[in-house]
Amino acid sequence: MPSLSQQIKDSALSLNFSQCKICPADNLDSYQKHYQNFLDKKQHGEMDYLRKHQSLKTNPCQIVPNAKSIILVSLNYFQARKNANNWAPKLHIPQHREGQVARYAFGRDYHKVFRKKLKILSQTLTANHQNFRFFADSGPLLERQYAELSGLGYIGKNTMLISKKYGSWILLGEIITDAKLDYDLAFDRKKMVCGSCQKCQTACPTNALSQDYKIDASKCISYLTIEHSGSIPVELRPKIGNWLFGCDICQEVCPHNFRAKVSQEPDFLKPIAGESLNLKEILSIPNDETFTQKFAGSPLMRAKRSKLLRNACIVTSNLKRLDLLPEIQLLCQDSDPIIQEHAQWALKELQKNIPNYQKI
Ligand code: SF4
């Protein structure tokens, strides 16, 4: 009879998870200082839940009493783009003429995919009368740090977890349990590190990775286009390029990702948003109902109509899409004040590209 740890790992692989490792549910007090610093500098932007959950971040026993083990799973989500993003980071000139979507958001929302799989995986623990809680990017734990402790990979200068086999194109989930399991060895940083590489730092258009192994989330294009509500700072708008939802730049340039393998997860491979979205269609979404019909089940639901159309106004301006002036003009009267403000800004920016535009 295989050990409980082995049963869990076998079950994880049969559920199509790419990797499964286990680490002790120790307190990670050494990270507290870094985390406090991140919050003090307000680099978490508007993500106030990060401050609210601070005491739980490094203390699994506050989440599951007497927690002893954390089971970490990863799921590879890489897919090649048919329309290469030919982004020119130094010039900030995107060459693809529609709105790009980050790879993790091409298909079904990974929270839903993980929840279903983690529920099945945790049945092995239920059968053994163990307490547990599971999370997929929705829990308070510093999951990348625990993933490094479990040996799943190491945290690179772009602050992503990088696995030897899959690079950083992986999503993480975890089960915290009071079961005493067999632990894997922590990642050996001597084996695979960033070294003198700075590719992600120099490629980031907004300079969000200026400090090694730290991110200023308030400047990150992923944060700005997905999490940030309200107005996007005017000085950052041109740097967003053609990213309509999320951003993959710091991963696309990483040498550890050059050998990426295509995901085997059917829910990710079946597109809902797909790799890019037609700007004319997005700018023409009339209301929340139409938005929901189009994106139900996709991570884009997080942005709702308000943020996606806000982002689309910025991308339209950055791509100098004068053919979309009628759509932008219409949105200048939108009932959503955020869309209205960004449309008015985009209109002015686009007009700068029309010779003698005052005459129009
Ligand atoms: S691009 Fe270079 S510096 Fe950045 S995470 Fe990858 S290896 Fe590390």
Boltz pocket constraint, residues with backbone or C-beta under 6 A from the ligand:
constraints:
  - pocket:
      binder: B
      contacts: [[A, 156], [A, 157], [A, 158], [A, 159], [A, 193], [A, 194], [A, 197], [A, 198], [A, 199], [A, 200], [A, 201], [A, 250], [A, 253], [A, 254], [A, 255], [A, 256]]
      max_distance: 6.0
